[in-house]
Amino acid sequence: MQTLGTSWGNAAYSQRSGSDEGPTLVFLHGTGCDSIDWRGLQRHLPSTISTVSFDFRGHGESSVPDEDFDFSDLTSDIHLLLEILAVNKPLIVGHSLGGMVGIELSTMRSLAGLVLVEGWTRLVHARAAYQTGPRFGSLTAEQIQEVERKRDATMARFTGDQWRAFWHSVTAYDGSTALDTIECPVFELYGTDHARPDTRERLGVPERSNIHFEWIESCGHYIHYERPESVAKICIQAHQTCR
């Protein structure tokens, strides 16, 4: 991992330059996760595709800021880092929180496209869309243990009410307006584990010609862990569509 100095600390990232002149795949992880989570998927991508992976504030190898921060700060961070790294045609691949950041980023700059791996339009919709209970799908016991360990370790890094304030801003976020107006191709990926008969409607994803909806069978919330080759295939399809 490399780091870039910012006003709040060091932002960690990894970057691979490919020979393809198409968009750069920009990977944004979920809450309590980090960029390492994408490595299994990235092994299924052609080496010709350029990629960048970021660790959000307080996650992975990035610093924990001294001051409180909110959801909008994560989006501003990614916007700035893409500018610094001169990523002019980003194709955002975002899991959960990372997908939400990708949606909001589309209101700040032009994107080649979005691949949302259960990247919620709004958390209240996500909670209503699926039956209650952990959505671990086909993850092994070891994988579940690692997900929970990493999540707990991440939250333990924050002091005072930092995490509480941050999470309040995440729950308040609503990307509906952005998805209603976004012009680039959007690929929405969701697992079927714990799905309801009306999950599609409850998710709050608008019906638009540029938004492509994909169900990944027998998967839970961590689709890129469970079916890395399937998600990689959709990323390649998106990369070709968004050239």
LUMFINU-533510 format. One record per residue (C-alpha): residue number from 1; residue in one letter; x, y, z. Coordinates in pm, whole numbers, plus 32768, in hexadecimal, padded with zeros to 4 digits. Layout:
i->NUM&aa->a&X->X&Y->Y&Z->Z
...
//
This chain:
i->1&aa->m&X->8000&Y->8000&Z->8000
i->2&aa->q&X->8068&Y->8166&Z->7FBC
i->3&aa->t&X->7FF7&Y->829B&Z->8079
i->4&aa->l&X->7F9F&Y->8402&Z->8028
i->5&aa->g&X->7FB2&Y->8510&Z->8131
i->6&aa->t&X->7E70&Y->85CF&Z->8174
i->7&aa->s&X->7DF4&Y->86D3&Z->826C
i->8&aa->w&X->7D6B&Y->85BB&Z->834B
i->9&aa->g&X->7E88&Y->84BD&Z->8329
i->10&aa->n&X->7F08&Y->83B9&Z->8233
i->11&aa->a&X->7E1C&Y->8323&Z->8131
i->12&aa->a&X->7E87&Y->81C5&Z->80C8
i->13&aa->y&X->7E58&Y->8142&Z->7F69
i->14&aa->s&X->7EDD&Y->8046&Z->7E6D
i->15&aa->q&X->7EF5&Y->8086&Z->7CF9
i->16&aa->r&X->7F37&Y->7FB3&Z->7BC7
i->17&aa->s&X->7F69&Y->804B&Z->7A70
i->18&aa->g&X->7EF6&Y->7F80&Z->7945
i->19&aa->s&X->7F22&Y->7FB1&Z->77D0
i->20&aa->d&X->7DAC&Y->7FCC&Z->778A
i->21&aa->e&X->7D3E&Y->8133&Z->7746
i->22&aa->g&X->7BE3&Y->80F0&Z->77D3
i->23&aa->p&X->7B6C&Y->8169&Z->7929
i->24&aa->t&X->7C28&Y->8121&Z->7A6A
i->25&aa->l&X->7B72&Y->803A&Z->7B5B
i->26&aa->v&X->7B67&Y->80EA&Z->7CAD
i->27&aa->f&X->7B16&Y->7FFE&Z->7DCD
i->28&aa->l&X->7A6C&Y->8086&Z->7F06
i->29&aa->h&X->7A33&Y->7F97&Z->8027
i->30&aa->g&X->7916&Y->7F78&Z->811F
i->31&aa->t&X->78F4&Y->7FD9&Z->828D
i->32&aa->g&X->79FB&Y->7F39&Z->836B
i->33&aa->c&X->7AAB&Y->7EA7&Z->823B
i->34&aa->d&X->7BDB&Y->7F14&Z->8170
i->35&aa->s&X->7C70&Y->7F00&Z->8015
i->36&aa->i&X->7D04&Y->7DA8&Z->8054
i->37&aa->d&X->7BA3&Y->7D1D&Z->8032
i->38&aa->w&X->7BB3&Y->7D58&Z->7EB9
i->39&aa->r&X->7CEA&Y->7C88&Z->7E75
i->40&aa->g&X->7C30&Y->7B45&Z->7E2E
i->41&aa->l&X->7B59&Y->7BF3&Z->7D2A
i->42&aa->q&X->7C7F&Y->7CAF&Z->7C93
i->43&aa->r&X->7D2F&Y->7B66&Z->7C46
i->44&aa->h&X->7C1B&Y->7B24&Z->7B48
i->45&aa->l&X->7C54&Y->7C6E&Z->7A8F
i->46&aa->p&X->7D34&Y->7C93&Z->795D
i->47&aa->s&X->7E80&Y->7D37&Z->79B4
i->48&aa->t&X->7E41&Y->7E31&Z->789D
i->49&aa->i&X->7D32&Y->7EE0&Z->796E
i->50&aa->s&X->7DAC&Y->7FF8&Z->7A53
i->51&aa->t&X->7D34&Y->7FE6&Z->7BBB
i->52&aa->v&X->7D3F&Y->80B6&Z->7CF8
i->53&aa->s&X->7CCD&Y->8048&Z->7E53
i->54&aa->f&X->7CA2&Y->8137&Z->7F79
i->55&aa->d&X->7C85&Y->810C&Z->80F1
i->56&aa->f&X->7B88&Y->81FF&Z->8187
i->57&aa->r&X->7BE0&Y->82D3&Z->82B5
i->58&aa->g&X->7C1C&Y->81F7&Z->83E3
i->59&aa->h&X->7C11&Y->80B8&Z->8313
i->60&aa->g&X->7D29&Y->7FD3&Z->82A6
i->61&aa->e&X->7E76&Y->808B&Z->8299
i->62&aa->s&X->7DE2&Y->81EA&Z->828D
i->63&aa->s&X->7E00&Y->82D0&Z->83BA
i->64&aa->v&X->7CEE&Y->8311&Z->84B6
i->65&aa->p&X->7CAA&Y->8489&Z->84B1
i->66&aa->d&X->7CBF&Y->854C&Z->85F7
i->67&aa->e&X->7B7B&Y->8604&Z->85AF
i->68&aa->d&X->7A1B&Y->8582&Z->8575
i->69&aa->f&X->79B9&Y->8546&Z->840C
i->70&aa->d&X->7887&Y->84D9&Z->8349
i->71&aa->f&X->781C&Y->8424&Z->820D
i->72&aa->s&X->7853&Y->8553&Z->812F
i->73&aa->d&X->79C0&Y->8561&Z->819A
i->74&aa->l&X->79FC&Y->8404&Z->810D
i->75&aa->t&X->7971&Y->8472&Z->7FBE
i->76&aa->s&X->7A46&Y->85AE&Z->7FBF
i->77&aa->d&X->7B79&Y->84DA&Z->8012
i->78&aa->i&X->7B45&Y->83F6&Z->7EE6
i->79&aa->h&X->7AFF&Y->851E&Z->7E03
i->80&aa->l&X->7C47&Y->85C2&Z->7E6F
i->81&aa->l&X->7D14&Y->8482&Z->7E59
i->82&aa->l&X->7C97&Y->843B&Z->7CF9
i->83&aa->e&X->7CFF&Y->859A&Z->7C97
i->84&aa->i&X->7E59&Y->856D&Z->7D2E
i->85&aa->l&X->7E8A&Y->841C&Z->7C83
i->86&aa->a&X->7E05&Y->84AD&Z->7B3A
i->87&aa->v&X->7CF9&Y->83A2&Z->7B14
i->88&aa->n&X->7C2A&Y->844D&Z->7A0A
i->89&aa->k&X->7B38&Y->8332&Z->79B3
i->90&aa->p&X->7ADF&Y->8282&Z->7AF7
i->91&aa->l&X->79F9&Y->8156&Z->7AF0
i->92&aa->i&X->7998&Y->8134&Z->7C5D
i->93&aa->v&X->796C&Y->7FD7&Z->7CED
i->94&aa->g&X->78D9&Y->800A&Z->7E47
i->95&aa->h&X->7867&Y->7F12&Z->7F4E
i->96&aa->s&X->775C&Y->7F82&Z->8047
i->97&aa->l&X->77E1&Y->80CB&Z->80DA
i->98&aa->g&X->78D3&Y->80E3&Z->7FB4
i->99&aa->g&X->77B0&Y->80D0&Z->7EC2
i->100&aa->m&X->76FE&Y->81E9&Z->7F7A
i->101&aa->v&X->783A&Y->82BC&Z->7F5F
i->102&aa->g&X->7843&Y->826C&Z->7DEB
i->103&aa->i&X->76DC&Y->82E1&Z->7DBE
i->104&aa->e&X->7725&Y->8429&Z->7E6E
i->105&aa->l&X->786C&Y->8454&Z->7DAF
i->106&aa->s&X->77A0&Y->845A&Z->7C6C
i->107&aa->t&X->770F&Y->85A7&Z->7CDE
i->108&aa->m&X->786B&Y->863E&Z->7CFF
i->109&aa->r&X->791C&Y->85C5&Z->7BC6
i->110&aa->s&X->78EA&Y->8507&Z->7A82
i->111&aa->l&X->7901&Y->838C&Z->7AA3
i->112&aa->a&X->792D&Y->8287&Z->7995
i->113&aa->g&X->783C&Y->81A9&Z->7A53
i->114&aa->l&X->77DA&Y->8105&Z->7B9C
i->115&aa->v&X->77DD&Y->7F9A&Z->7C0C
i->116&aa->l&X->771F&Y->7F8E&Z->7D55
i->117&aa->v&X->7758&Y->7E4E&Z->7E19
i->118&aa->e&X->7632&Y->7E73&Z->7F05
i->119&aa->g&X->7688&Y->7FE4&Z->7F06
i->120&aa->w&X->754F&Y->8063&Z->7FAF
i->121&aa->t&X->7482&Y->8184&Z->7F2C
i->122&aa->r&X->7419&Y->81BC&Z->8096
i->123&aa->l&X->7453&Y->80E8&Z->81CA
i->124&aa->v&X->72E8&Y->80F4&Z->8237
i->125&aa->h&X->728C&Y->8054&Z->80EB
i->126&aa->a&X->7394&Y->7F46&Z->8117
i->127&aa->r&X->7314&Y->7EE9&Z->826F
i->128&aa->a&X->71AF&Y->7ECD&Z->81EF
i->129&aa->a&X->720E&Y->7E0F&Z->80B5
i->130&aa->y&X->7294&Y->7CD3&Z->815A
i->131&aa->q&X->7224&Y->7BF3&Z->8274
i->132&aa->t&X->72D9&Y->7C33&Z->83BC
i->133&aa->g&X->7414&Y->7B79&Z->841B
i->134&aa->p&X->757D&Y->7B69&Z->83A4
i->135&aa->r&X->7595&Y->7B48&Z->822A
i->136&aa->f&X->76D1&Y->7A78&Z->820C
i->137&aa->g&X->7650&Y->79A0&Z->80EF
i->138&aa->s&X->774F&Y->7895&Z->8093
i->139&aa->l&X->7875&Y->7925&Z->8157
i->140&aa->t&X->793E&Y->7823&Z->8218
i->141&aa->a&X->7959&Y->7835&Z->8394
i->142&aa->e&X->7ABE&Y->78B3&Z->836B
i->143&aa->q&X->7A50&Y->79C7&Z->827E
i->144&aa->i&X->7939&Y->7A35&Z->8368
i->145&aa->q&X->7A2F&Y->7A40&Z->8489
i->146&aa->e&X->7B1C&Y->7B19&Z->83BC
i->147&aa->v&X->7A04&Y->7C09&Z->8356
i->148&aa->e&X->799A&Y->7C33&Z->84C0
i->149&aa->r&X->7AFF&Y->7C51&Z->8541
i->150&aa->k&X->7B54&Y->7D61&Z->8447
i->151&aa->r&X->7A12&Y->7E1F&Z->848F
i->152&aa->d&X->7A4B&Y->7E18&Z->8607
i->153&aa->a&X->7BB9&Y->7E7D&Z->85E2
i->154&aa->t&X->7B58&Y->7FA2&Z->8503
i->155&aa->m&X->7A50&Y->8027&Z->85F2
i->156&aa->a&X->7B43&Y->8007&Z->8717
i->157&aa->r&X->7C31&Y->80FD&Z->866F
i->158&aa->f&X->7B40&Y->8221&Z->8699
i->159&aa->t&X->7B2F&Y->82F3&Z->87D5
i->160&aa->g&X->7A11&Y->839A&Z->888D
i->161&aa->d&X->78DB&Y->83C7&Z->87B9
i->162&aa->q&X->7993&Y->83C7&Z->866B
i->163&aa->w&X->78F5&Y->8287&Z->85EE
i->164&aa->r&X->779B&Y->82DF&Z->866F
i->165&aa->a&X->77A1&Y->8431&Z->85BE
i->166&aa->f&X->7826&Y->8399&Z->847E
i->167&aa->w&X->7725&Y->8281&Z->8477
i->168&aa->h&X->7608&Y->8376&Z->84B3
i->169&aa->s&X->766D&Y->842C&Z->8373
i->170&aa->v&X->7678&Y->82E3&Z->82B4
i->171&aa->t&X->7517&Y->8284&Z->8321
i->172&aa->a&X->749B&Y->83DD&Z->82BB
i->173&aa->y&X->7528&Y->83C6&Z->815B
i->174&aa->d&X->742F&Y->83A3&Z->803C
i->175&aa->g&X->74B6&Y->8368&Z->7EDD
i->176&aa->s&X->7361&Y->835C&Z->7E34
i->177&aa->t&X->7382&Y->84AD&Z->7D87
i->178&aa->a&X->74DC&Y->8456&Z->7D05
i->179&aa->l&X->7465&Y->830B&Z->7C72
i->180&aa->d&X->7333&Y->83B5&Z->7BDC
i->181&aa->t&X->7410&Y->84A2&Z->7B16
i->182&aa->i&X->7558&Y->83E9&Z->7ADE
i->183&aa->e&X->75AE&Y->83B8&Z->796D
i->184&aa->c&X->76C9&Y->82BC&Z->7974
i->185&aa->p&X->768C&Y->8141&Z->7974
i->186&aa->v&X->763D&Y->80B2&Z->7ACB
i->187&aa->f&X->7654&Y->7F40&Z->7B21
i->188&aa->e&X->7596&Y->7EE3&Z->7C61
i->189&aa->l&X->75FC&Y->7D92&Z->7CF8
i->190&aa->y&X->7537&Y->7CEF&Z->7E12
i->191&aa->g&X->753F&Y->7B9C&Z->7EBB
i->192&aa->t&X->7406&Y->7ACA&Z->7EE3
i->193&aa->d&X->7450&Y->7A54&Z->8048
i->194&aa->h&X->7334&Y->7AC3&Z->8133
i->195&aa->a&X->7283&Y->7B71&Z->8012
i->196&aa->r&X->710E&Y->7BB6&Z->8025
i->197&aa->p&X->701A&Y->7B8C&Z->7F03
i->198&aa->d&X->7018&Y->7D08&Z->7ED9
i->199&aa->t&X->7186&Y->7D4C&Z->7F24
i->200&aa->r&X->71BE&Y->7DEC&Z->7DCE
i->201&aa->e&X->70B2&Y->7EF2&Z->7E10
i->202&aa->r&X->711E&Y->7F2E&Z->7F79
i->203&aa->l&X->7288&Y->7F7A&Z->7F18
i->204&aa->g&X->7221&Y->80C8&Z->7E84
i->205&aa->v&X->72ED&Y->80A0&Z->7D46
i->206&aa->p&X->7240&Y->8161&Z->7C2C
i->207&aa->e&X->71D5&Y->80B6&Z->7AEA
i->208&aa->r&X->72AB&Y->8162&Z->79E2
i->209&aa->s&X->7343&Y->80EA&Z->789C
i->210&aa->n&X->74A8&Y->8130&Z->7910
i->211&aa->i&X->747F&Y->806D&Z->7A56
i->212&aa->h&X->74BD&Y->7EF7&Z->7A31
i->213&aa->f&X->7446&Y->7E19&Z->7B4F
i->214&aa->e&X->74F2&Y->7CCD&Z->7B98
i->215&aa->w&X->7490&Y->7BBF&Z->7C96
i->216&aa->i&X->75AC&Y->7AE2&Z->7D11
i->217&aa->e&X->750D&Y->799C&Z->7D83
i->218&aa->s&X->754D&Y->790B&Z->7EDE
i->219&aa->c&X->7627&Y->7A32&Z->7F41
i->220&aa->g&X->760C&Y->7B1D&Z->8068
i->221&aa->h&X->769F&Y->7C75&Z->80A0
i->222&aa->y&X->780A&Y->7C1C&Z->8050
i->223&aa->i&X->77D8&Y->7BB5&Z->7EE7
i->224&aa->h&X->793E&Y->7C07&Z->7E80
i->225&aa->y&X->79B7&Y->7B0C&Z->7F88
i->226&aa->e&X->78BD&Y->7A00&Z->7F27
i->227&aa->r&X->78C4&Y->7A1E&Z->7DAA
i->228&aa->p&X->79FD&Y->7AE5&Z->7D50
i->229&aa->e&X->7A05&Y->7A5B&Z->7BEF
i->230&aa->s&X->7897&Y->7ABC&Z->7BB2
i->231&aa->v&X->78C8&Y->7C1F&Z->7C2F
i->232&aa->a&X->7A0D&Y->7C3B&Z->7B67
i->233&aa->k&X->794E&Y->7BD2&Z->7A2F
i->234&aa->i&X->7852&Y->7CEA&Z->7A67
i->235&aa->c&X->7970&Y->7DE0&Z->7AA4
i->236&aa->i&X->7A07&Y->7D7C&Z->7955
i->237&aa->q&X->78B5&Y->7DA5&Z->78AD
i->238&aa->a&X->7890&Y->7EFD&Z->794C
i->239&aa->h&X->79F0&Y->7F58&Z->78DF
i->240&aa->q&X->7999&Y->7F02&Z->7777
i->241&aa->t&X->784A&Y->7FBA&Z->7788
i->242&aa->c&X->78E3&Y->80F4&Z->781F
i->243&aa->r&X->7A06&Y->811F&Z->772F
//
